[in-house]
């Protein structure tokens, strides 16, 4: 579908210095890294660490993290330290359904994805957040609302998650406004 290249191009259109990508482990090297370097050979890329070292070189920076990075024992303090040291311009949440919330209690992955977006937006009001999925399977309306909240950065307690036609249409309307 070209969504990886589209996301890379979007980060360049907004002139993002630092783009953080959250994605499945299986698409890091043969997906994200190869796509970025093919389009922008001068890009500086670091993967699977919250302690990147970009002292050398010039060009846009990309930090590509697999979702499991957010589930390690030290993920929370490592993420907080990273965000204190770096200003994030763009966050790409690839396969956003990996971070959706089905129940009332959020998983650690979900909580840290939300924390990343919230803290980055706090230090950079111009932060761009891009949620991507070719398969946004929605088993209940809470999942749809959780994806809307993750991309928009706004809580939507006003959207009822009881499965009714009107509530389904309301979630659909929000999703359509945020993407294709």
N, C-alpha and C positions, 0 to 999 in steps of 0.2 A: 504493500500500500504506500510505501515511501514515507511512512510517518517518522522514522528515525532521521532521515535527511531533512524532512520538513522542520523537525524540532531544532536541528543544528542550524539550519538557515534562519529560523526564527530568532535564535539566540544571537546570531550575527546581525540581523536586521535591527534589533534593539541595542546593538553594540555592547552586549554583556561581556564584562571582563571575566567574571567567574560564573560558570554555570554548573550547578550540581544536578546530576542525573541519578535517580533511583530506578533500578531496573532488576529483572531477574538475572541471576548469575550467568545463565546460558547465553545471553546476548551481549555480554560486555565486550569480549575481544573481537568476535566475528560480526558484531552488529555495530555497537556504538564506537569503539575505538577505530575500526576500519572506516566507517562512514565519516567520522570527523576528520581523520587524517587524509582521506581521499579528497574531501572538499576543502579542507584548510590545513595544509601540511605544516604550517608554522604553529598550529595549536599545541598547547602544552596539556598533556593528559596524565592524570593520576587515577589509579583504580583501587578500590577496596580498602581504603584507609581514611581515617578522619584526622590524620597527621600528614597532609601533603607537603612536599618540599618544592616550591616553585621559585627558588632564589635565582636560577639561571634562566635566561631567555626572555623573549618578548612574544607577544601574541596572546590570543584568548586562552583562558584556562578552563579546563573541564575536569571536574571531579566526578567519577563514575562509581557509584556505590551499588552493590547488590543489596537486596532487601535484608539479607541475613546480617549485614553489617549493623543494622539497627536492632538486632536481637542478641547481641553479645553482652556479657556481664558488665563491661565498662562502656557500653554504648552511650548511656545518658551523660556521664561526665565528659567523655570524649567529644560528643556532639556539642555540648556547651562550650568546651574549650575551643573547638574549631570555629564556632560562630562568634566567639569573642575576638578571634584572631583574623577573621576573613569576612569581607562584605560580599554577600551573595547577590548577584543581579538577576539570576534566572534559575528556577527549579523546574526540572522536567520529571514528572512522575510517570514513567513508562509502565504500561500494564497496570493502570491505576486500580484495577479491581483487586490487585494483591494487597492494597492498603485500605480497602473498604471496610466498613463496620457493619456487621450483621446484627449484633445484639446491643444491649444497653452499655455493656462494659467493653471498652476498646482494648485491643491487643497492644502489646508493647510496640510492635511494628507500627501500628496505627498512631499510637500516642507520640512516638518519636518523629514520624512523618509530619504530624500536625505541629509538633514543637519546632521542627526544622523550618516549616513554612512561617509559623508565627514569629519566631525569633528573627528570621531573616527579614521579614516584613517590618519588624520593629526598627531594625538598623538601616533598612532601605525601603522607604515608602514607595519607591518605583519598582519594587520587586515584581517580576513576571513569573507566574506559576502556570505551567502547562501540564495538564493531565491527559494521558494518551491511553487508548485501548482499542484494539480491533474486536475485542470480545467482552464488552461490559455486561456480563451476565448479572442480572438483577433478580435475586430470589425473593426479595421483599423490598418495600419502599424505604426502609431504613438504610439499606445499601445504597440506593440511589441518592438519598439525601446526604449520606456520608461522603459520596464522591463530589457532590455539589459543594459541600462545606469545605472539603479539602482544596479544591481549585479556587473557590471564591474567597476563602479565608473568613467567611462570615457564618456564624451559627444560624441555623434555620429552624428554630423551635416553632415557627409559624406554619411549617409544612407538616400536616398530619400524616402519619405513617400507617394508619389503618387502611387496609386494602379495599378501597372503594374506587369507582370509576373517576369521580372528581379528584380524589387525591392522586391517582395515577396520572391523570392529565396535568395536574399541577407540577408533579415531579418532571414529567416529560417536557413541559414548557420551560422549566429551569434548565434542564439538560440541553435543550435546543438553543437557548440563549448563550450557553457557554461553549458550544462547539457544534460540530457537524455529526 
